[in-house]
Amino acid sequence: MPVYRAPVKDTLFVLNEVMGIDRYANLPNFANATPDMVEAVLSEAARFCSEVLAPLNRVGDQEGCIRHADGSVTTPTGFKSAYDQFVEAGWPLLTAPEAFGGQGMPHVLGMVMEEFLNGANQAFAMYPALTQGASAALLVKGSPEQQATYLPHMLSGKWGGTMNLTEPQCGTDLGLIRTKAVPGADGSYAITGTKIFISSGEHDLTENIIHLVLAKTPDAPDSVKGISLFIVPKFLVNADGSLGARNSLSCGSIEHKMGIHGNSTCVMNYDDATGYMVGEENKGLAAMFIMMNAARLGVGVQGMAVADAAYQNAVVYAQDRRQGRALTGPADPAAKADPLFVHPDVRRMLMDAKAMTEGLRALCIWGGLQIDLSHVAATEEERQAADDLVSLLTPVIKGFGTDKGYDIATNAQQVFGGHGYIEEWGMSQFVRDARIAMIYEGANGIQAMDLVGRKLAQNGGRAVQALFAVIDGECAQAKSNPALADVAERLEKANGEMKAATMWFMTNGMTNPNNIGAGAHHYMHIMGLVAVGSMWLLMAGAAQKALLAGTGDKAFYEAKLITARYYAERMLPDAGALRRKIEAGSDAMMALEPAQFAYA
Amino acid sequence: MPVYRAPVKDTLFVLNEVMGIDRYANLPNFANATPDMVEAVLSEAARFCSEVLAPLNRVGDQEGCIRHADGSVTTPTGFKSAYDQFVEAGWPLLTAPEAFGGQGMPHVLGMVMEEFLNGANQAFAMYPALTQGASAALLVKGSPEQQATYLPHMLSGKWGGTMNLTEPQCGTDLGLIRTKAVPGADGSYAITGTKIFISSGEHDLTENIIHLVLAKTPDAPDSVKGISLFIVPKFLVNADGSLGARNSLSCGSIEHKMGIHGNSTCVMNYDDATGYMVGEENKGLAAMFIMMNAARLGVGVQGMAVADAAYQNAVVYAQDRRQGRALTGPADPAAKADPLFVHPDVRRMLMDAKAMTEGLRALCIWGGLQIDLSHVAATEEERQAADDLVSLLTPVIKGFGTDKGYDIATNAQQVFGGHGYIEEWGMSQFVRDARIAMIYEGANGIQAMDLVGRKLAQNGGRAVQALFAVIDGECAQAKSNPALADVAERLEKANGEMKAATMWFMTNGMTNPNNIGAGAHHYMHIMGLVAVGSMWLLMAGAAQKALLAGTGDKAFYEAKLITARYYAERMLPDAGALRRKIEAGSDAMMALEPAQFAYA
């Protein structure tokens, strides 16, 4: 059975030595996060995830969720008990506001917790993640009464939450929504419609489930401008806070998916169900985007986390399994064969995985920190700068992070050879689970368009210019340091490719917007490569500093320097190729008619 | 349910207009393959594959194979009937020697048939493919008596065949084999051992199954030099050719796999089973390689075929599903949304798939033709040249072809958004099925090492020098043609990257062989990119010729020219990045100790 050890050491390195979060100690929330407290929290989270959740990962895959004739859903064996422990330990409250009983820790720690949960058990992690997304929307858009009624129980994990966007005829294009919301005399609405792909839509983990549902009021404009958001609880809540009548909504079926079997992905039927509008009429999409942006970053974390879990198992297998001999002569002459670990092509897959997961981890932590800073930094200027950068990088972390996460999981499976294809080994599950992260919360093509079609141009390109400047500054500083110069030079070159691609869009996008769409995917990947590269430069700098100081784990820091070099040599060259693809434009891509694709 | 239409038109274009097989009409086998005959054969094969096999593809995935308490195995509903039709129509005999009742058609047509079978139903296709591989070994290494006893029924498909190499402790490294073969008084051997991952190991499609098993005789050297090959029939064959006693071998279990559920992947237990040595003692590996080389090319075809099937469905879905609006303004203003087809990022995935599958198809057909020529070309020089090229390119077609096949299937699934993740749509199956092709018949890392560690250097690099020269010659000729010049120039540049990478290996491999291993994967991909690029140059040339002549389907030929350009612009730039990765060498890749990969 696969193992998972949450990367506490690497996380603390990034938080303390790379990001230096102690410099934010005077900011709200961060005061709670003293170094000792952070280490204690992460160690305990790691223990829970590795010991309680990880052993249930394959159980969830094998058993899946079962829908009964009455529409109720049973989660896999052990999930309920694990969830109870999760709630009892107070984990859902880690970053929740103190006003609602939360622990008020910085958002970045919630992001780390999300990594550990997903690395251990992606299907399980989705239950609290959806609740958190729904809570985030209510925290910003809910009325004081709605917040008082729902948030304490949602934030504590006692109640679950969901996001209901997709319908059979509409996924990306929410203007096509058909679910209706008819106002009643008491101010509530009667919600009728069918929603599909509803993660955690029905289950036995919580005593109530608060569905957030997008629907259209009778006179709403027939477009995305006519969508409103509604709270539709599974059980209505009485005035005294106790659970009331069962609402007229139900799980119609559970989808048969490629992976994440342990999460109940439901078709949800609403049949004159009682709902309560959140925020203003026809402004539902804005509220939904609050959930979505946090969720997108979370999905990027998820892609990296599952890749890391797969990679950890590949590292173990490569040392355990013996086949063939090292190219340089037997490494273990006494044995009949050497471990796979001696073979360069195996090492390539492990190093690719190490370089990308550790780099993405740093980028995700950096992103989580920017979210904190966008809320609590001392000046408006700092808050704006943090918001600019994380808004720009959110689609990149989601799209690039999950594309790479899937590649890494696939390579980790490859290390196992034929055994990787056999379900018992668990490597197939990592690949099948990782696959969804490229699709949900906006398919990666949507992330790419969000990046190039919206984020790049916002405020006259302020955010991307800031990113260029940050990276150029880091490179300029590092180039004078012989231990970092090579990495810095390669990063500067890749940043140059990104600048050139950006310029190409500016020059060629006006005349034909398809030129931007045609390069969107590649641009998202250039930015991902460069952003992760900048994290490697920072990590290398922090590692070298520690080595010079002679403190801590020498082998760990040396590995950081070597992996930074590996990343620069083996990953950054792709930036040039991606730029050339972008500069090819859209002519050949868009030239063919539908019939020209079929040739049978 | 997914559809599949075998690409007859594209195949005929490649065979007739690109490869010009009519120029071989005077060679043995090719005389049987008149243009009319080829078209008739392919059309009928396409009908059978699309109408009979494709509808069973999802059935096979859902039902899988069932092992009963007595060790017998039932294939999925419909497989037996389809197999009977397959045999009755004589398909297995298409390229079999006329001396054994075969139709004696050129090998290249068998390769096309393999594509159609795999595009329709990979799990089904593996049953005859394994039989064909086993037959190929007996055709070369079997004694006349063995050939007479087994081949007629195996070639006709009445009996099945398998390859038994892998054991729990050994996959790639066959020197670790433990299965024993003890000689008996009558010249037969008693075979005892356990083999795993045996495709088509036990099933209900044929009345007998002829297992080819690698085992060690009692005094054999304890290495790959001590392996012998044995025929171990499920039912022994009486002197009169009738079936005799049941041999003491059985299917111990069926593996639970990520995909190809319709194929019975068995653990096979041999318990003093009666076996007959094939060829010489301790020379079993050579015989096995006869099967393996043909099988490797076949697996490359398989990767491309499954990718093509996935792509075909993505093309249909992209025209059917409507979400959002074209970036250039509504393409269908009367409807509420445009088809996915208008979105550049969707078109990117479709064009990537078209450019790669059509290019790989041409390369596979070219490879099949080289195999024919290596046997029947008029002069020893021509036979040698063909053998050189196909030997060099076999690991590339297998490794690069299946890597790309998996990417294409994944992208085709991505076009479906959330629906792609739901099993009912069938896109998940394509991905799960395509995944195995990167692993079996030598994992792709082994293919890469076969290429750089063996094929490159053979005969002083004669084969790769010939490849350079062929491509340079094609480029030089095409550059003077304005319609082809741009593609030719880009291909020439990519060929230059491949030459430089080759030179780098020559210079840096002697001092440290890890430098070769570290670049093997990337080199395999450069050669794949360039080889497919050369096919696109040939296809573009043929298309332009047809357009100038004004014959045939104008839209088809124009699509070829545009897709050639797309390939050159969007795929070939990777060659430069791959070269730079190779030139990074093995230092950073091999520097870390095992403990430096773990950081929990």
Boltz contact constraints between the chains, C-beta under 6 A:
constraints:
  - contact:
      token1: [A, 5]
      token2: [B, 600]
      max_distance: 6.0
  - contact:
      token1: [A, 7]
      token2: [B, 599]
      max_distance: 6.0
  - contact:
      token1: [A, 7]
      token2: [B, 600]
      max_distance: 6.0
  - contact:
      token1: [A, 9]
      token2: [B, 599]
      max_distance: 6.0
  - contact:
      token1: [A, 10]
      token2: [B, 599]
      max_distance: 6.0
  - contact:
      token1: [A, 171]
      token2: [B, 417]
      max_distance: 6.0
  - contact:
      token1: [A, 171]
      token2: [B, 418]
      max_distance: 6.0
  - contact:
      token1: [A, 172]
      token2: [B, 323]
      max_distance: 6.0
  - contact:
      token1: [A, 173]
      token2: [B, 323]
      max_distance: 6.0
  - contact:
      token1: [A, 173]
      token2: [B, 324]
      max_distance: 6.0
  - contact:
      token1: [A, 173]
      token2: [B, 337]
      max_distance: 6.0
  - contact:
      token1: [A, 197]
      token2: [B, 418]
      max_distance: 6.0
  - contact:
      token1: [A, 255]
      token2: [B, 422]
      max_distance: 6.0
  - contact:
      token1: [A, 256]
      token2: [B, 423]
      max_distance: 6.0
  - contact:
      token1: [A, 257]
      token2: [B, 421]
      max_distance: 6.0
  - contact:
      token1: [A, 258]
      token2: [B, 421]
      max_distance: 6.0
  - contact:
      token1: [A, 258]
      token2: [B, 428]
      max_distance: 6.0
  - contact:
      token1: [A, 315]
      token2: [B, 597]
      max_distance: 6.0
  - contact:
      token1: [A, 319]
      token2: [B, 594]
      max_distance: 6.0
  - contact:
      token1: [A, 323]
      token2: [B, 172]
      max_distance: 6.0
  - contact:
      token1: [A, 323]
      token2: [B, 173]
      max_distance: 6.0
  - contact:
      token1: [A, 324]
      token2: [B, 173]
      max_distance: 6.0
  - contact:
      token1: [A, 327]
      token2: [B, 513]
      max_distance: 6.0
  - contact:
      token1: [A, 327]
      token2: [B, 514]
      max_distance: 6.0
  - contact:
      token1: [A, 327]
      token2: [B, 517]
      max_distance: 6.0
  - contact:
      token1: [A, 337]
      token2: [B, 173]
      max_distance: 6.0
  - contact:
      token1: [A, 344]
      token2: [B, 514]
      max_distance: 6.0
  - contact:
      token1: [A, 344]
      token2: [B, 517]
      max_distance: 6.0
  - contact:
      token1: [A, 344]
      token2: [B, 518]
      max_distance: 6.0
  - contact:
      token1: [A, 344]
      token2: [B, 586]
      max_distance: 6.0
  - contact:
      token1: [A, 345]
      token2: [B, 445]
      max_distance: 6.0
  - contact:
      token1: [A, 345]
      token2: [B, 520]
      max_distance: 6.0
  - contact:
      token1: [A, 345]
      token2: [B, 521]
      max_distance: 6.0
  - contact:
      token1: [A, 347]
      token2: [B, 589]
      max_distance: 6.0
  - contact:
      token1: [A, 347]
      token2: [B, 590]
      max_distance: 6.0
  - contact:
      token1: [A, 348]
      token2: [B, 589]
      max_distance: 6.0
  - contact:
      token1: [A, 351]
      token2: [B, 589]
      max_distance: 6.0
  - contact:
      token1: [A, 417]
      token2: [B, 171]
      max_distance: 6.0
  - contact:
      token1: [A, 417]
      token2: [B, 443]
      max_distance: 6.0
  - contact:
      token1: [A, 418]
      token2: [B, 171]
      max_distance: 6.0
  - contact:
      token1: [A, 418]
      token2: [B, 197]
      max_distance: 6.0
  - contact:
      token1: [A, 418]
      token2: [B, 439]
      max_distance: 6.0
  - contact:
      token1: [A, 421]
      token2: [B, 257]
      max_distance: 6.0
  - contact:
      token1: [A, 421]
      token2: [B, 258]
      max_distance: 6.0
  - contact:
      token1: [A, 421]
      token2: [B, 436]
      max_distance: 6.0
  - contact:
      token1: [A, 421]
      token2: [B, 439]
      max_distance: 6.0
  - contact:
      token1: [A, 422]
      token2: [B, 255]
      max_distance: 6.0
  - contact:
      token1: [A, 423]
      token2: [B, 256]
      max_distance: 6.0
  - contact:
      token1: [A, 428]
      token2: [B, 258]
      max_distance: 6.0
  - contact:
      token1: [A, 436]
      token2: [B, 421]
      max_distance: 6.0
  - contact:
      token1: [A, 439]
      token2: [B, 418]
      max_distance: 6.0
  - contact:
      token1: [A, 439]
      token2: [B, 421]
      max_distance: 6.0
  - contact:
      token1: [A, 443]
      token2: [B, 417]
      max_distance: 6.0
  - contact:
      token1: [A, 445]
      token2: [B, 345]
      max_distance: 6.0
  - contact:
      token1: [A, 513]
      token2: [B, 327]
      max_distance: 6.0
  - contact:
      token1: [A, 513]
      token2: [B, 328]
      max_distance: 6.0
  - contact:
      token1: [A, 514]
      token2: [B, 327]
      max_distance: 6.0
  - contact:
      token1: [A, 514]
      token2: [B, 344]
      max_distance: 6.0
  - contact:
      token1: [A, 517]
      token2: [B, 327]
      max_distance: 6.0
  - contact:
      token1: [A, 517]
      token2: [B, 344]
      max_distance: 6.0
  - contact:
      token1: [A, 518]
      token2: [B, 344]
      max_distance: 6.0
  - contact:
      token1: [A, 520]
      token2: [B, 345]
      max_distance: 6.0
  - contact:
      token1: [A, 521]
      token2: [B, 345]
      max_distance: 6.0
  - contact:
      token1: [A, 555]
      token2: [B, 596]
      max_distance: 6.0
  - contact:
      token1: [A, 559]
      token2: [B, 592]
      max_distance: 6.0
  - contact:
      token1: [A, 559]
      token2: [B, 596]
      max_distance: 6.0
  - contact:
      token1: [A, 562]
      token2: [B, 588]
      max_distance: 6.0
  - contact:
      token1: [A, 562]
      token2: [B, 591]
      max_distance: 6.0
  - contact:
      token1: [A, 565]
      token2: [B, 588]
      max_distance: 6.0
  - contact:
      token1: [A, 566]
      token2: [B, 588]
      max_distance: 6.0
  - contact:
      token1: [A, 569]
      token2: [B, 584]
      max_distance: 6.0
  - contact:
      token1: [A, 570]
      token2: [B, 581]
      max_distance: 6.0
  - contact:
      token1: [A, 570]
      token2: [B, 584]
      max_distance: 6.0
  - contact:
      token1: [A, 573]
      token2: [B, 577]
      max_distance: 6.0
  - contact:
      token1: [A, 573]
      token2: [B, 580]
      max_distance: 6.0
  - contact:
      token1: [A, 573]
      token2: [B, 581]
      max_distance: 6.0
  - contact:
      token1: [A, 574]
      token2: [B, 577]
      max_distance: 6.0
  - contact:
      token1: [A, 577]
      token2: [B, 573]
      max_distance: 6.0
  - contact:
      token1: [A, 577]
      token2: [B, 574]
      max_distance: 6.0
  - contact:
      token1: [A, 577]
      token2: [B, 577]
      max_distance: 6.0
  - contact:
      token1: [A, 580]
      token2: [B, 573]
      max_distance: 6.0
  - contact:
      token1: [A, 581]
      token2: [B, 570]
      max_distance: 6.0
  - contact:
      token1: [A, 581]
      token2: [B, 573]
      max_distance: 6.0
  - contact:
      token1: [A, 584]
      token2: [B, 569]
      max_distance: 6.0
  - contact:
      token1: [A, 584]
      token2: [B, 570]
      max_distance: 6.0
  - contact:
      token1: [A, 586]
      token2: [B, 344]
      max_distance: 6.0
  - contact:
      token1: [A, 588]
      token2: [B, 562]
      max_distance: 6.0
  - contact:
      token1: [A, 588]
      token2: [B, 565]
      max_distance: 6.0
  - contact:
      token1: [A, 588]
      token2: [B, 566]
      max_distance: 6.0
  - contact:
      token1: [A, 589]
      token2: [B, 347]
      max_distance: 6.0
  - contact:
      token1: [A, 589]
      token2: [B, 348]
      max_distance: 6.0
  - contact:
      token1: [A, 589]
      token2: [B, 351]
      max_distance: 6.0
  - contact:
      token1: [A, 590]
      token2: [B, 347]
      max_distance: 6.0
  - contact:
      token1: [A, 591]
      token2: [B, 562]
      max_distance: 6.0
  - contact:
      token1: [A, 592]
      token2: [B, 559]
      max_distance: 6.0
  - contact:
      token1: [A, 594]
      token2: [B, 319]
      max_distance: 6.0
  - contact:
      token1: [A, 596]
      token2: [B, 555]
      max_distance: 6.0
  - contact:
      token1: [A, 596]
      token2: [B, 559]
      max_distance: 6.0
  - contact:
      token1: [A, 597]
      token2: [B, 315]
      max_distance: 6.0
  - contact:
      token1: [A, 599]
      token2: [B, 7]
      max_distance: 6.0
  - contact:
      token1: [A, 599]
      token2: [B, 9]
      max_distance: 6.0
  - contact:
      token1: [A, 599]
      token2: [B, 10]
      max_distance: 6.0
  - contact:
      token1: [A, 600]
      token2: [B, 5]
      max_distance: 6.0
  - contact:
      token1: [A, 600]
      token2: [B, 7]
      max_distance: 6.0
